[in-house]
């Protein structure tokens, strides 16, 4: 009986020691402008610097959409977003959203 209690205790301790991981934030980004969106950055509210460009070498053309996954391991929902467009047609745009609740985001002019 003691071995059973020890095994149960050990299993419970192992589960309690497991690190809980934040879920990835996934949403669809739509470019509702007439310009090419070259760069997209997202950083948790309160972080002083922008994280890496989420697009990397990709771009998002007018009326195109892309599934975005933010897998930064953080347990936050509110992100500042920065959008940089090709050429001089549109200026850099920023916005703040609760990405945990967001299923789709459309950037517009």
C-alpha positions as CSV (number, residue, x, y, z in Angstrom):
1,X,0.0,0.0,0.0
2,X,2.9,2.4,0.8
3,X,4.4,1.8,-2.7
4,X,1.0,2.8,-4.3
5,X,0.8,6.0,-2.2
6,X,4.4,6.9,-3.1
7,X,3.8,6.3,-6.8
8,X,0.7,8.5,-6.7
9,X,2.6,11.2,-4.9
10,X,5.5,11.0,-7.3
11,X,3.2,11.3,-10.3
12,X,1.3,14.3,-8.8
13,X,4.6,16.0,-8.0
14,X,5.8,15.5,-11.6
15,X,2.7,17.0,-13.0
16,X,2.8,19.9,-10.7
17,X,6.4,20.6,-11.7
18,X,5.6,20.7,-15.4
19,X,5.9,24.1,-16.9
20,X,2.6,25.4,-18.3
21,X,3.1,26.8,-21.9
22,X,1.1,29.7,-23.3
23,X,-1.0,28.9,-26.4
24,X,0.1,30.3,-29.7
25,X,-1.9,33.3,-30.9
26,X,-3.3,32.6,-34.4
27,X,-5.3,35.0,-36.5
28,X,-5.8,35.9,-40.2
29,X,-4.2,39.2,-41.3
30,X,-5.9,40.8,-44.4
31,X,-4.4,43.6,-46.4
32,X,-7.4,45.8,-47.2
33,X,-5.2,48.5,-48.7
34,X,-4.0,49.2,-52.3
35,X,-0.4,48.9,-51.3
36,X,2.0,46.0,-50.6
37,X,2.5,45.3,-46.9
38,X,6.2,44.5,-46.6
39,X,6.8,44.2,-42.8
40,X,4.6,43.3,-39.9
41,X,5.8,43.5,-36.3
42,X,3.9,42.6,-33.1
43,X,5.2,43.1,-29.5
44,X,3.4,42.8,-26.2
45,X,2.0,46.1,-24.9
46,X,4.7,47.6,-22.6
47,X,7.7,46.1,-24.5
48,X,9.9,49.0,-25.5
49,X,11.3,47.5,-28.7
50,X,9.6,45.8,-31.7
51,X,10.1,42.1,-32.0
52,X,11.4,40.6,-35.3
53,X,9.5,41.1,-38.6
54,X,6.9,38.4,-38.6
55,X,6.8,38.3,-42.4
56,X,10.5,37.6,-42.8
57,X,11.1,37.6,-46.6
58,X,7.4,37.5,-47.4
59,X,5.0,40.3,-48.2
60,X,1.3,40.7,-48.3
61,X,-0.2,42.2,-51.5
62,X,-3.4,44.2,-51.7
63,X,-6.5,42.2,-50.9
64,X,-4.4,39.2,-49.8
65,X,-4.6,37.4,-46.5
66,X,-2.2,35.3,-44.4
67,X,-2.5,33.2,-41.3
68,X,-0.3,34.7,-38.6
69,X,1.0,32.7,-35.6
70,X,2.7,34.4,-32.7
71,X,4.5,31.6,-30.8
72,X,6.5,33.7,-28.4
73,X,5.8,31.7,-25.3
74,X,4.3,34.7,-23.5
75,X,1.0,34.5,-21.6
76,X,-0.3,37.9,-22.8
77,X,-3.0,38.9,-25.2
78,X,-2.6,42.7,-25.9
79,X,-0.1,43.4,-28.6
80,X,1.1,46.5,-30.3
81,X,1.3,46.0,-34.1
82,X,3.3,47.9,-36.7
83,X,2.7,47.7,-40.4
84,X,5.2,49.0,-43.0
85,X,4.2,49.4,-46.6
86,X,6.2,49.4,-49.9
87,X,6.8,52.8,-51.5
88,X,5.5,56.1,-50.4
89,X,1.7,55.5,-50.9
90,X,1.0,54.7,-47.2
91,X,2.9,55.7,-44.1
92,X,3.8,53.2,-41.3
93,X,0.7,52.4,-39.3
94,X,0.4,51.1,-35.7
95,X,-2.5,49.6,-33.7
96,X,-3.1,47.8,-30.4
97,X,-5.3,44.7,-30.3
98,X,-6.3,41.8,-27.9
99,X,-5.0,39.0,-30.1
100,X,-6.4,36.3,-27.9
101,X,-9.9,37.4,-28.9
102,X,-9.1,38.3,-32.5
103,X,-9.8,35.8,-35.3
104,X,-9.2,38.2,-38.2
105,X,-7.6,41.6,-38.5
106,X,-7.9,43.8,-41.7
107,X,-5.5,46.7,-42.1
108,X,-7.1,49.5,-44.1
109,X,-6.0,52.9,-45.5
